[in-house]
Amino acid sequence: MAFVWVTSVGLTFINEGKIPSDTAFPDVPGPAVVKGISMQCGSGGCWREMAIEADSTVVANELINEMDLSQERCSARNLLTLTRICTSSSHAGGQLRVYLRYAY
């Protein structure tokens, strides 16, 4: 059992490009329109990004509050891999962007 755990943790740290699946995104309240989901990578690793149409700050703030994204939140740590899924958001250019990433 210890070998499986050490191997799992080791593979997690080696695989920097690992990102949460689309199913980990919070539910988008209607009638909001999801424009797309993409994968992004930078020096801090990779993450998923969901773009939601939000043509005004008021609409974006309503969506942020309904989706409970006013601040970054992270799930409980997975004891097998020691990872957590963190979710955050930002609003710019008529779109609300919701981010998913793994945190170690």
Solvent accessible surface area in square Angstrom, and as a share of the most:
residue,aa,sasa,rsa
1,M,197,0.88
2,A,75,0.58
3,F,159,0.66
4,V,84,0.48
5,W,99,0.35
6,V,90,0.52
7,T,54,0.31
8,S,21,0.14
9,V,20,0.11
10,G,31,0.29
11,L,109,0.54
12,T,5,0.03
13,F,110,0.46
14,I,136,0.69
15,N,74,0.38
16,E,130,0.58
17,G,36,0.35
18,K,72,0.30
19,I,25,0.12
20,P,1,0.00
21,S,62,0.40
22,D,67,0.35
23,T,128,0.75
24,A,36,0.28
25,F,16,0.07
26,P,25,0.16
27,D,133,0.69
28,V,39,0.23
29,P,30,0.19
30,G,69,0.66
31,P,134,0.84
32,A,29,0.23
33,V,78,0.45
34,V,63,0.36
35,K,114,0.48
36,G,32,0.31
37,I,70,0.36
38,S,48,0.31
39,M,106,0.47
40,Q,69,0.30
41,C,74,0.44
42,G,42,0.41
43,S,132,0.85
44,G,82,0.79
45,G,16,0.15
46,C,20,0.12
47,W,72,0.25
48,R,57,0.21
49,E,20,0.09
50,M,11,0.05
51,A,9,0.07
52,I,0,0.00
53,E,81,0.36
54,A,1,0.01
55,D,115,0.60
56,S,45,0.29
57,T,84,0.49
58,V,101,0.58
59,V,57,0.33
60,A,1,0.01
61,N,73,0.37
62,E,95,0.42
63,L,13,0.07
64,I,25,0.13
65,N,106,0.54
66,E,118,0.53
67,M,8,0.04
68,D,95,0.49
69,L,4,0.02
70,S,88,0.57
71,Q,140,0.62
72,E,81,0.37
73,R,92,0.34
74,C,50,0.30
75,S,58,0.37
76,A,92,0.71
77,R,94,0.34
78,N,73,0.37
79,L,146,0.73
80,L,92,0.46
81,T,19,0.11
82,L,55,0.27
83,T,9,0.05
84,R,75,0.27
85,I,50,0.25
86,C,1,0.01
87,T,8,0.05
88,S,30,0.19
89,S,28,0.18
90,S,48,0.31
91,H,61,0.27
92,A,72,0.56
93,G,84,0.81
94,G,28,0.27
95,Q,42,0.19
96,L,0,0.00
97,R,80,0.29
98,V,0,0.00
99,Y,53,0.20
100,L,0,0.00
101,R,92,0.34
102,Y,46,0.17
103,A,9,0.07
104,Y,98,0.37
